[in-house]
Amino acid sequence: MRNIPLIDLKAQYNSIRDEINKVTIDVLSSSQYIIGEKVKSFEKEFSEYLNVKNSISVGNGTDGLVIALKSLGIGEGDEVITSTFTFFATAESISSVGAVPVFVDVKKDTFNIDPDKIKEKITSKTKAIMPVHVFGQPADMDKINAISEKHNLYVIEDACQAIGADYKGRKIGTLGDIAVFSFFPTKNLGCAGDGGMIVTNNDNLATICKALRTHGSGSNGKEAYNLLNNNIDEFLEEDNSIDNTVYNPLKYYNYLVGHNSRLDEIQAAILRVKLKSLDKWNNLRCEHVQFYNESLKYTEFITPFKEEYVKHVYHMYILQSERRADVVSYLRDKGIATGIYYPVPLHLQKVYEELGYTLGDMPNSEYLSERTFAIPVYPELEYEQKKYIVDMLKLLK
Ligand SMILES: Cc1ncc(COP(=O)(O)O)c(C=O)c1O
């Protein structure tokens, strides 16, 4: 029987095995494991790829969102507007800094936050909008930025699922005040563990993020403290007599309560190799999508909609069915893996019960959560595999 996984990380590894093995061993031999040359080079290459001034690598995308929110001074008593049809980490990051996620329904076609429904959610406590470029398709950033400008709000792009996508010719991640990517292994650019990246054109935010990823210490911590407190405080005289030939003593001067959230050298080395293939891999995803869209045109399945002015990178290829449970179990019997994204919109999650949302509040997300499912669209998918998938879908009675 066939066995087609939703994502085939082994196939990807096999295609670049020698280079990955080599750079991994290089790091092990160097015994430099955290924020060394590989991380610095990767941050630089990532900035060049996106055409953004600052890239600050972190331990994972969730931490990246938390740190980005903190860098903007968002915390207790603040509200952040976001999509209800996304992975939990989006809202979790907002809750983690003590702010309240305010959910907005998505558009039924793009699955992205509906900008026309944002305005009614803005209050005096609103500090930011966090759009998610869900499944790899950019959110409607022009409309979102126009609202944020009018109401003086920050825009934090949750770009975790959409590396390489662009919106009207501009790469996502460069369209708001600050953006965050995830390198979770299954992402379009994934590492061999957890990893993430914050990007921003704002140097001050970059300094604060750098401080927050390493315990709020050192010269970044000092500068970040000044930026967050309007240079009001006198500092302890740093002890310049300490011998810093072995360890940088500034490391033990702390200015902010931060995090320990850094990208390992091994992950950076692997990501540097993979970044070179990212565009090729994203284009292969798009080719699969073209095949699926054509092949499934006259079937019962609703294929994904793409706005004309975006480059969608299809982190997931999402179909809709009126009888999803039957389809998913039928495909499982045929050896085809699927995924359900997302079975429960965030406003209906148990953890957010106290926010008082009820069924019916976000009709589009609730509708989608009962119908959407993902089929394999990973770059290494072979013609016979995708042909088999559509043949099986067409044979379904
Ligand atoms: C939309 C979205 N936001 C945030 C995250 C969090 O990223 P990570 O898993 O790297 O913490 C993810 C990925 O898992 C995601 O898909």
The ligand as an ORCA input file, in Angstrom:
! r2SCAN-3c Opt
* xyz 0 1
  C       0.899     30.874     12.815
  C       1.953     30.417     13.774
  N       2.342     31.232     14.761
  C       3.288     30.877     15.632
  C       3.901     29.653     15.557
  C       4.906     29.296     16.586
  O       6.136     28.887     16.101
  P       7.037     27.842     16.910
  O       6.402     26.505     16.773
  O       8.365     27.929     16.249
  O       7.087     28.296     18.318
  C       3.553     28.773     14.522
  C       4.218     27.479     14.300
  O       4.227     26.518     14.888
  C       2.532     29.151     13.622
  O       2.137     28.331     12.656
*
